[in-house]
Amino acid sequence: MDVSVDISNSGIKREEIERILEQAEIRTPSPEEMPFLRLTEEKKISRLREIAGSLKEKSENLIVVGMGGSSLGIKALREALGKGNGELIILDNVDPTFLSRTLEKIDLKRCSFAFISKSGKTLETVTIMNLLISILKKAGTELKGRTVFIGNRGNAFEEIAKKESCPFITVPEEVGGRFSIFTAVGVFPSLFAGYDVDSLFKGARKAVEEWRLAGKLAAVKFIHYLRGRNISVMMPYSSLLREFTEWYAQLWGESLGKERKGQTPMKAIGTSSQHSVLQLFLDGPDDKIYQLFKIKNYRNDVNLPAKSVILPFLSEKKLSEVIHAEFEGTVAALKERKRPLITFELEEISEETLGYLFMLYMIATVITGKLMKVNPYGQPAVELGKRVATAILEGQRT
């Protein structure tokens, strides 16, 4: 695995970065400060692998039901890595049309199910769970042998799992949902899909070893935040990383958006977003910092024909050459407009690379929280909307 990060075009000098980190007393990350550093133990992975294997004996697909941190990480892995050896179907919205269209395409008898909620009371997750269990029971299909429940010990899911004789898989109480990709939340679906979890963890460990890079990333973004650049753009040049930008948006926004502080995450995809928001990036307000990702080697690269019908310079070019040229063009344009820029170059999109990026950004988020003097864990404001929604459904509010 090879990931290189260039902050030379960020507009921040190395001395200033070091000063900011030193003043905030940023030190080697510890599991006490960052509980997600405790990766799932091999013994537990072996058990998860065994459970996933037993489910695959009866099903081709795994329907994952979870919200936010219980689904965004695995969605990022699924889109980046593809189907693998088992299809993952992720239900993370109670939109009736979305659910109806999705379920119409699925033979539930050929599916297993993973219901994920740390509390066991997540409104949307429980809603979809009730719907699926009702459908299965009407069809005479047992949950036993094809269903797992994942959450904190002692929650309602554990009770249902016991009642239905299904496995209940615990997640560490101290690891919040958006930091949980390296727990059973991300590991179990990955094992079902046949992803290389060992390589995922290998990338994560390398990011921990290189935590100073996460510190520099945090410091650069924090300094620009102080300078009024309160929007953080992530723009990978690969559609396969679209869901990774969704994961990043939750991590950055929900962790840091507190006490009237925060840096708004903005998602874009090269090259398609060049035809929508690049004009804003180059000619709009200078209130953003940019993170662009280049992938050196794309799977299934394609050669263009020997003679191009239009634009003759395209003759015999590879698609990767076209997207690389587009990337370099955007970088050059942003530099010309003196927009602060951080560039990532990935050798390829793989489990190891993704593990590295997941961990790098989680460490950077916690360090940024320390620099901003906000608690990066929890989401207290989100709970207000949940309470109102629950009250409406209980008939206590109109």
C-alpha positions, 0 to 999 in steps of 0.5 A: 500500500502506498498513500502520500499526502502533500500539504505543501499547497495548503498555505500553512508553513511547517513551523506554524503547524508544529507550533499549533500542535505543541501549544495544544499539547498534542501527543501520541494517541492513546486508547483512553483518548481514542477508544477506536484505536483498540481494533477488534481482537483476532479471537473475536474476528474468528467468531465473527468469521464463523457466524458469517460463514454459517449465514452464507450457507443459507443465503447469498445476500446480507441485508444490513439495517443501520443508521449513520455510523452503523451503515456509512462505513460499510457503505463506503467499503461496499462501493469501493470494493464491490460485491466481493463473495457476498452481496451487501444490501444496506437499508438506512432510510425509512423513505417508503418508496426507497424501501418498497423499490428495494424490497421488490427486487429482493428474494428475502428467502435468499437473504440473511440480516444484520440489525445494528444499533448501539442502543437497540432503540434507533427509531429508523432501524427498529422501524425497518426491523419490524417491517422485515420481521413481519414480512418474514414471519408471514412467509413462514421464515424463521430468523434463527440461522439467518439473523444477527443483532449487533449493539451494546450489551443489555440493549433491546436487541440482545433480548430479541436475539435471545428470544429468537435464538440468534447471535448477539454481537457486542460493540465496545460501549466507549466507541461511538457509531461514527468511529465504529468501522473497526468494530463488529459494525464494519467487520461482520458485514465485511467478512460476509462480503469476503473483504480482506479484514486483515488488510483493512486492519493493516492499513489502520495500524499504519495510520496509527504509526503515522499519526503525526500526519493526522495531526498535521492534517488537523492543524492545517484545517484548524488554522484555515478554520480560524481564518474563516475557511469554515467549509472542508471540501473532499473531492476524490477522483473516483466514483468508488469513493463517493460513499467515503465522502458521505462517511467523512461528512458525518465524521467531520460534521457530527464530531466538530459541529458543537458550541457554535463551532465547526467546519462544514464538510462538503462532498464532491467527485472528480470529474463529474463535480467539475461540471457543477461546483468547480466554478464556485470553488475557483471563482466563489468566496474563499471560504473553503479548504480542499482535499483532492484524491488521485488514484494512480492505478484504477481497476479495469482501466480501458484503452480508447480506440486508435482513432478518436472520432472527435478530439484526436488527442484522445486516440489510444489514450487510457481512461486513467490518463484522461482522469489524471489530466483532469485531476492535475488541471483542477489542482493547477487551477486551485493553486493559481487561484491561491486556494488552500489545497491538500492532495492525496495520492493513492496507489490503488483503492484496496482494503489496506488503503481504506483502512488507512484513510478511515483511521487517519481521518478519525485520529485527525477528527479527534485532534481537531476537536481538541484544537477547537476545544469541543468534545468530538464524541456524542451528538447532543443536538441530534437527540432533540429531533429524535425526541420530537419525532418519538413524541409525535409517534407516541401521540404526545405532540402534533 
